[in-house]
């Protein structure tokens, strides 16, 4: 205040509060004014809010498990393909693709087979969890979506691409069990080491029209772990894809 050459009374007049209000701010360092008053006070004093009320700034910063949400997209298709490419490219330990069809990846990621082959060659574990193209849940989902490119067709396209990876002998693929198929078709989890992209499928919408969450693991028991555990549980009961 001395640097700005303002007394408590003059500052109060400048920001439109009672002089006693400013005096309370000065007397109690833990007292945090309303956001509008903080903004007006900082403008009058020509200082950053962090200097006067650091707690208010800290409270706006995500902490703990809230920090795991990197980005949220209203549609999966709104997530840039470069985000997917970056996560795939940076993964060194595991890539686990637990979408029901995983079909879109072959379209959006150039030379995806070759990319996965390189990952496998460097020791990265690559897994695919798919829906059974002949399963009852697949047939039900096809009826719900009612689109030209059926669910079973999209799964079989992925299987064709996986056959091209079979020569390296290290790609793992399973169908979700019949008992788990409903849970699988309603939630896709794509894991890349300690990051994941998660899509909860809405009603009749196909995957690209459903929301997507980008998560980064920050600690035990957070959102990342919850979705990762769900995907691992489905994998544990999955049925090996016939070769």
HELIX and SHEET records of a PDB file:
HELIX    1   1 UNK A    8  UNK A   15  1                                   8    
HELIX    2   2 UNK A   19  UNK A   27  1                                   9    
HELIX    3   3 UNK A   35  UNK A   45  1                                  11    
HELIX    4   4 UNK A   49  UNK A   52  1                                   4    
HELIX    5   5 UNK A   54  UNK A   60  1                                   7    
HELIX    6   6 UNK A   64  UNK A   68  5                                   5    
HELIX    7   7 UNK A   76  UNK A   78  5                                   3    
HELIX    8   8 UNK A   81  UNK A   90  1                                  10    
HELIX    9   9 UNK A  103  UNK A  108  1                                   6    
HELIX   10  10 UNK A  112  UNK A  121  1                                  10    
HELIX   11  11 UNK A  136  UNK A  145  1                                  10    
HELIX   12  12 UNK A  151  UNK A  165  1                                  15    
HELIX   13  13 UNK A  166  UNK A  168  5                                   3    
HELIX   14  14 UNK A  181  UNK A  185  1                                   5    
HELIX   15  15 UNK A  207  UNK A  209  5                                   3    
HELIX   16  16 UNK A  223  UNK A  236  1                                  14    
SHEET    1   A 8 UNK A  69  UNK A  73  0                                        
SHEET    2   A 8 UNK A 212  UNK A 216 -1                                        
SHEET    3   A 8 UNK A 195  UNK A 200 -1                                        
SHEET    4   A 8 UNK A 187  UNK A 192 -1                                        
SHEET    5   A 8 UNK A  94  UNK A  98 -1                                        
SHEET    6   A 8 UNK A 125  UNK A 130  1                                        
SHEET    7   A 8 UNK A 172  UNK A 175  1                                        
SHEET    8   A 8 UNK A 239  UNK A 240 -1                                        
END                                                                             
